[in-house]
Amino acid sequence: MTVLAASSLPLPLVRKGKVREVYEVDRDRLLLVASDRVSAFDIVMDEPIPFKGAVLTQLSKFWFGKLDRLGPNHFLTADADQIIDAVPALVASRSQIVGRAMLVRRTTPVPFECVIRGYITGSAWSEYKKAGTLAGEALPAGLIESAQLAHPIFSPATKAEEGHDINVTAEAVGLALGRDVAEQLRSRSLAIYEAGRAYAAERGIIIADTKFEFGHDAVGTLRLIDEVLTPDSSRFWPADRYAPGRTQPSFDKQPLRDYLLELKAAGRWNGEAPGPTLPLEVVEATSVRYRDAYRLITGQALEMA
């Protein structure tokens, strides 16, 4: 499979994110292409991670199919031949879409990330250490880093094109979107997380937290969109190495983050763009983490057609 730092297709480009390009197919459909770009500390690195885009796409495809009983989503197909049949202009671009592109229904995205936290880690742990709260709401006293919460928490956040998302309360979502939509987002997010967490647990993976995105289609149906339960949108921890009270190892870009933290600690990188050149061993180790997550969850090799 070709490593892809950025796609360039003969379709109108709707937007380009840190990882994906989104193209317009027609008024009702979009094409999402997951590149192999990788970001850390909000900086996109120059070196792509082989197979990363395929993992994000194929794992999302897996979850969309497995969880569709919990509500409608935007997924149509990730099969390259089916995509080309639907969009003949892409016939010469097959190498850019094979394994990494999804044809989806077009929606208007909800302007909030629907974050579900089953364990206290990351930004939630940082806030809790300072104030005993999450998005300003009190949590039980005495929690330790990476501890499992008594119940998963719906912890929405504003979307940020650059920099960090900002945690907000569920009430803020209700004020912005209305109580009915806010409750749909909360209940569906929790149900999807619980189902995904239970499935992953059988395969030795803890899904510590995750974020979902939703959008309304042309007739107002609320659909799950973007990516679902991937190493980029979730924290995957190996269950056999879980030990509360510390940061956990994870199935994602941890080798990259560890390398960058070492450089910062040694004064060899100031933490600002551009990122440092990544050694081959860091790139390869990160690629292995993504592929391991896919293999453990699906029990299959990557589909590259």
C-alpha positions as CSV (number, residue, x, y, z in Angstrom):
1,M,0.0,0.0,0.0
2,T,1.2,3.5,-0.9
3,V,2.0,5.8,2.0
4,L,-0.1,8.9,1.6
5,A,0.8,12.2,3.2
6,A,-2.1,14.0,1.4
7,S,-4.6,13.1,-1.2
8,S,-5.3,15.1,-4.3
9,L,-8.5,14.0,-6.1
10,P,-10.4,15.4,-9.0
11,L,-13.3,16.5,-6.8
12,P,-14.1,19.8,-5.0
13,L,-12.2,19.9,-1.7
14,V,-14.6,20.7,1.2
15,R,-12.1,20.9,3.9
16,K,-8.7,19.5,5.0
17,G,-8.1,18.5,8.6
18,K,-5.0,17.3,10.5
19,V,-5.6,13.8,9.0
20,R,-8.4,13.8,6.5
21,E,-9.4,15.5,3.3
22,V,-13.1,15.7,2.7
23,Y,-14.4,15.9,-0.9
24,E,-17.8,16.8,-2.4
25,V,-19.2,14.0,-4.6
26,D,-22.7,15.6,-5.0
27,R,-25.2,17.4,-2.9
28,D,-26.0,14.2,-0.9
29,R,-22.6,12.5,-0.6
30,L,-19.0,13.2,0.5
31,L,-15.8,11.2,0.2
32,L,-13.6,11.1,3.3
33,V,-9.9,10.2,2.7
34,A,-7.8,9.4,5.7
35,S,-4.1,10.2,5.0
36,D,-1.2,8.8,6.9
37,R,-0.4,12.1,8.5
38,V,0.1,12.1,12.3
39,S,-0.1,15.0,14.8
40,A,1.1,15.2,18.3
41,F,0.8,18.2,20.7
42,D,-1.4,19.8,17.9
43,I,1.5,19.7,15.4
44,V,1.4,17.7,12.2
45,M,4.6,15.9,11.7
46,D,6.4,15.8,8.3
47,E,6.7,12.0,8.3
48,P,3.6,10.0,7.6
49,I,2.8,6.7,9.5
50,P,2.4,3.7,7.1
51,F,-1.1,2.1,7.3
52,K,-2.4,4.7,9.8
53,G,-5.1,6.0,7.4
54,A,-6.2,2.5,6.5
55,V,-6.6,1.6,10.2
56,L,-8.7,4.6,10.8
57,T,-11.0,4.0,7.8
58,Q,-11.2,0.2,8.1
59,L,-11.8,0.3,11.9
60,S,-14.5,2.9,11.5
61,K,-16.1,0.7,8.8
62,F,-16.0,-2.2,11.2
63,W,-17.7,-0.3,14.0
64,F,-20.3,1.4,11.8
65,G,-21.5,-2.1,10.7
66,K,-21.3,-3.5,14.2
67,L,-23.1,-0.7,16.0
68,D,-25.7,0.4,13.4
69,R,-28.4,-1.1,15.6
70,L,-27.9,1.7,18.0
71,G,-28.9,4.4,15.4
72,P,-28.3,5.6,11.9
73,N,-24.8,6.6,10.7
74,H,-23.4,8.2,7.5
75,F,-21.4,5.3,6.2
76,L,-22.2,4.0,2.6
77,T,-19.1,2.1,1.5
78,A,-15.3,1.9,1.9
79,D,-14.8,-0.5,-1.0
80,A,-12.6,1.2,-3.6
81,D,-14.3,-0.5,-6.6
82,Q,-17.8,0.5,-5.3
83,I,-16.5,4.1,-4.8
84,I,-15.2,4.3,-8.3
85,D,-18.4,2.8,-9.7
86,A,-20.2,5.6,-7.9
87,V,-17.6,8.3,-8.9
88,P,-16.0,7.3,-12.2
89,A,-13.8,10.4,-12.1
90,L,-11.7,8.6,-9.5
91,V,-10.6,5.6,-11.7
92,A,-7.1,7.1,-12.1
93,S,-6.9,7.8,-8.4
94,R,-7.5,4.3,-7.1
95,S,-4.1,4.2,-5.3
96,Q,-5.1,7.2,-3.2
97,I,-8.4,5.8,-2.0
98,V,-7.9,2.1,-1.7
99,G,-8.3,1.0,1.9
100,R,-8.5,4.6,3.2
101,A,-11.5,6.3,1.7
102,M,-15.2,6.2,2.8
103,L,-18.2,7.3,0.7
104,V,-20.7,8.8,3.2
105,R,-24.0,10.6,3.4
106,R,-23.6,14.3,3.6
107,T,-24.7,15.9,6.9
108,T,-24.4,19.2,8.8
109,P,-22.2,18.4,11.7
110,V,-23.3,19.2,15.2
111,P,-20.8,21.8,16.6
112,F,-19.8,19.7,19.7
113,E,-17.6,16.6,20.2
114,C,-19.5,14.0,22.2
115,V,-16.9,12.8,24.6
116,I,-17.5,9.8,26.8
117,R,-15.1,9.1,29.7
118,G,-15.1,5.7,31.3
119,Y,-11.8,6.4,33.1
120,I,-10.3,9.6,34.4
121,T,-7.3,10.4,32.3
122,G,-5.9,13.1,30.0
123,S,-7.5,16.6,30.3
124,A,-10.1,15.2,32.7
125,W,-7.4,14.1,35.1
126,S,-5.6,17.5,34.8
127,E,-8.7,19.4,35.7
128,Y,-9.6,17.0,38.5
129,K,-6.2,17.3,40.1
130,K,-6.6,21.1,40.2
131,A,-10.2,21.4,41.2
132,G,-11.9,18.1,41.8
133,T,-14.2,18.7,38.8
134,L,-14.8,17.8,35.2
135,A,-16.0,20.7,33.0
136,G,-16.7,22.6,36.2
137,E,-18.9,19.8,37.7
138,A,-17.8,18.1,40.9
139,L,-16.5,14.5,40.8
140,P,-16.2,12.1,43.8
141,A,-13.2,12.8,46.0
142,G,-10.2,10.5,46.2
143,L,-10.0,9.4,42.5
144,I,-6.5,8.5,41.2
145,E,-5.1,8.8,37.7
146,S,-6.6,6.3,35.2
147,A,-9.2,5.1,37.8
148,Q,-12.4,3.6,36.3
149,L,-15.4,5.9,36.9
150,A,-18.4,4.5,38.7
151,H,-20.4,5.3,35.5
152,P,-19.3,6.6,32.1
153,I,-19.6,10.4,31.9
154,F,-20.9,12.4,28.9
155,S,-18.4,15.2,28.7
156,P,-19.0,17.3,25.5
157,A,-16.4,19.6,24.1
158,T,-16.4,22.4,21.6
159,K,-14.7,21.6,18.3
160,A,-11.4,23.4,17.5
161,E,-9.9,23.6,14.1
162,E,-6.6,24.3,15.8
163,G,-5.4,23.8,19.3
164,H,-7.3,21.9,22.0
165,D,-11.0,21.4,22.3
166,I,-12.6,22.9,25.4
167,N,-14.7,20.9,27.8
168,V,-18.3,22.2,28.3
169,T,-21.2,21.0,30.4
170,A,-24.2,19.0,29.0
171,E,-26.3,22.0,29.9
172,A,-24.3,24.1,27.5
173,V,-25.1,21.7,24.7
174,G,-28.8,21.8,25.6
175,L,-28.8,25.6,25.6
176,A,-27.1,25.6,22.1
177,L,-29.0,22.8,20.4
178,G,-32.2,22.3,22.4
179,R,-32.9,19.7,25.1
180,D,-34.2,17.0,22.7
181,V,-31.1,17.0,20.5
182,A,-28.8,17.2,23.5
183,E,-30.4,14.2,25.1
184,Q,-30.2,12.3,21.8
185,L,-26.5,13.0,21.7
186,R,-26.0,12.0,25.3
187,S,-28.0,8.8,25.2
188,R,-26.7,7.6,21.8
189,S,-23.0,8.4,22.7
190,L,-23.3,6.4,26.0
191,A,-25.0,3.5,24.3
192,I,-22.3,3.3,21.6
193,Y,-19.5,3.6,24.1
194,E,-20.9,0.9,26.3
195,A,-21.4,-1.5,23.4
196,G,-17.9,-0.8,22.0
197,R,-16.3,-1.1,25.4
198,A,-17.9,-4.4,26.1
199,Y,-16.8,-5.8,22.8
200,A,-13.2,-4.5,23.1
201,A,-12.9,-5.9,26.7
202,E,-13.5,-9.4,25.3
203,R,-10.4,-8.8,23.2
204,G,-8.1,-7.5,25.9
205,I,-8.6,-3.8,25.2
206,I,-9.9,-1.2,27.6
207,I,-11.5,1.8,25.8
208,A,-10.8,4.4,28.5
209,D,-12.5,7.3,26.7
210,T,-13.6,8.3,23.2
211,K,-15.3,11.0,21.2
212,F,-18.1,10.8,18.7
213,E,-19.4,13.2,16.1
214,F,-22.9,13.5,14.8
215,G,-24.6,15.4,12.0
216,H,-28.1,16.0,10.7
217,D,-28.8,14.9,7.1
218,A,-31.0,16.7,4.6
219,V,-34.2,15.4,6.2
220,G,-33.1,16.1,9.8
221,T,-32.0,12.6,10.8
222,L,-29.3,12.6,13.4
223,R,-26.5,10.4,12.2
224,L,-23.2,9.2,13.7
225,I,-20.4,10.5,11.4
226,D,-16.6,10.8,10.9
227,E,-14.6,8.1,12.7
228,V,-15.7,5.7,15.4
229,L,-13.7,4.1,18.2
230,T,-10.3,4.4,16.5
231,P,-6.9,4.9,18.1
232,D,-7.1,8.6,17.0
233,S,-10.5,9.2,18.6
234,S,-10.2,7.0,21.7
235,R,-7.7,5.8,24.3
236,F,-7.1,2.1,23.9
237,W,-5.3,0.5,26.8
238,P,-4.0,-3.1,27.0
239,A,-6.1,-4.7,29.8
240,D,-3.2,-7.0,30.9
241,R,-1.1,-3.9,31.7
242,Y,-3.7,-1.8,33.3
243,A,-2.6,-0.3,36.7
244,P,-4.5,2.7,38.1
245,G,-2.4,5.4,39.7
246,R,-0.3,6.2,36.6
247,T,-0.4,6.9,32.9
248,Q,-1.3,3.8,30.9
249,P,0.4,2.4,27.8
250,S,-1.8,2.7,24.8
251,F,-2.5,1.4,21.3
252,D,-1.9,4.7,19.4
253,K,0.9,7.2,18.8
254,Q,2.4,6.7,22.2
255,P,5.9,5.9,20.7
256,L,5.7,9.3,18.9
257,R,4.6,11.2,22.0
258,D,7.3,9.5,24.1
259,Y,10.0,10.5,21.6
260,L,8.8,14.1,21.5
261,L,8.7,14.3,25.3
262,E,12.3,13.0,25.5
263,L,13.4,15.7,23.0
264,K,11.6,18.4,25.0
265,A,13.1,17.2,28.3
266,A,16.6,17.3,26.7
267,G,16.1,20.7,25.3
268,R,16.3,19.5,21.7
269,W,12.8,20.6,20.7
270,N,10.9,23.6,22.0
271,G,7.4,22.0,21.5
272,E,6.5,24.3,18.6
273,A,6.1,23.8,14.9
274,P,7.8,22.6,12.9
275,G,8.1,19.2,14.5
276,P,11.4,17.4,14.7
277,T,12.5,14.8,12.1
278,L,11.2,11.4,13.3
279,P,13.6,8.4,13.3
280,L,12.5,5.4,11.3
281,E,12.2,3.3,14.4
282,V,9.6,5.8,15.9
283,V,7.6,5.8,12.7
284,E,7.6,2.0,12.5
285,A,6.8,1.5,16.2
286,T,3.8,3.9,15.8
287,S,2.6,2.0,12.7
288,V,2.8,-1.3,14.6
289,R,0.6,0.2,17.5
290,Y,-2.1,1.2,15.0
291,R,-2.1,-2.2,13.3
292,D,-2.1,-4.1,16.6
293,A,-5.2,-2.2,17.6
294,Y,-7.0,-3.1,14.4
295,R,-6.0,-6.8,14.6
296,L,-7.0,-7.2,18.2
297,I,-10.4,-5.6,17.8
298,T,-11.4,-7.1,14.5
299,G,-9.5,-10.3,14.5
300,Q,-8.6,-9.6,10.8
301,A,-5.9,-8.3,8.6
302,L,-6.4,-4.9,7.0
303,E,-8.7,-4.8,3.9
304,M,-6.8,-3.1,1.2
305,A,-9.4,-3.2,-1.6
